[in-house]
Amino acid sequence: MRRKVFGLLSALAGLGMCTAAASAGAAPTFVAGGKLVVCVDPTFPPMEYMESTESKEPVGFDIDLITALSGAWKVEKELVALDFSGLLPALEAKRCDMMISGATLKPERLEKFGGTPYLKTGNVIMGKADATGSYASYGDFSGKTLAMQAGTIFEKIIGKANEELKAANKTEITVQTYPKGNDVVQQVLLGRVDGGVTLDSEFAFRELQQPGQMKILFADPEKEQYAAYFRKEPAGDQAAVDSAIAELLSSGMMKAITEKWHIPASAVEGVGK
C-alpha cells in the first residue's frame, strides 16, 4: 500500500504540480527570492516528526504539503524547527515565510496573520486502553488531570471548561503542559495523567505505532481545520496561497498525502467551508 501511494505521489508531483503552477496564478511575494522558508515543530506525528534520532529532516503530512507548495511555486523549501509556542512569533519576526505545523484555524490567529485551511481535524482526549469512566464533555473531566502540549489551543479549551466548572462550584481540571507532543503521550502511557488532549490525526498515528495501548476517552463533535499561516501583507499573498492549496485539493494531491499518512479521506472533504 505504501509503495502504491508513493507511486501516486510521484505521478502527481510530475503532472499535477505542473498544472498547479500554471493555474494557481501568481506565487506569493514571500517566495520571490526562490525559496520557501517554513517554521515547523517536528514533534507532532503524523503532521511533522523525526523518524529516528539519526534523522536530519522531519517527515509527515505537513512536510509533504510544504514540498508540494514549493513545487507549485517552483522554489526550494527550507524548514526552521522550533517549539510550537515559538512558531507564530518567528513568523511575525520574519524568520520564516509560513507556519505549517498542525496549527488549527483560529479567529484570534487570523487577527494578526493570513491563514488558509487545508485539512479537517477534531480534538480528542486520549487515555490508557484500560482507563474507565464515561465522558460526554470536557467538563466531565472535573477533578482529573490532563496533559497537553504547551502553547496550543488546548490550554484555552480546558481553561474555558475550568471556568464553567468553577462557576458551577465543581472541581476544576488539573492541567499539565509539556514542550512536546511526545511528552504528552508518554505521560498518558505511564499513567501519570488521566488523559492527554490532542487531535484525532495524531491519535490515529499513535494507534498505528502503538496499537492497543491507548483509546479515545472523549471526541469533540465540533471539527476544526488545520491552516497554513503567513504574514498578512501584502494582501495579494492570501489569494496566492488560497489558489495553490485549492489546486492541490482539486488535483488529488492532498488526498494522496492523506492516504500516505493513514488519515481518513474525509479529512480533505469540504475544506475551507
Buried (B, 14 or more C-beta within 10 A) or exposed (E): EEEEBEEBBEEBBEEBBEBBBEBBEEBBBBBEEEBBBBBBBBBBBBBBBBEEEEEEEBBBBBBBBBBBBBBBBEBEBEBBBBBBBBBBEBBBEEBBBBBBBBBBBBEEBEEEBBBBBBBBBBBBBBBBEEBEEEBEEBBBBBEBBBBBBBBBBBBEBBEEBBEBBEEEEEEBBBBBBBBBBBBBBBBBBEEEBBBBBBBBBBBBBBBEEEEEBBBBBBBBEEBBBBBBBBBBEEEEBBBBBBBBBBBBBEBBBBBBBBBBBBBEEEBBEEBBE
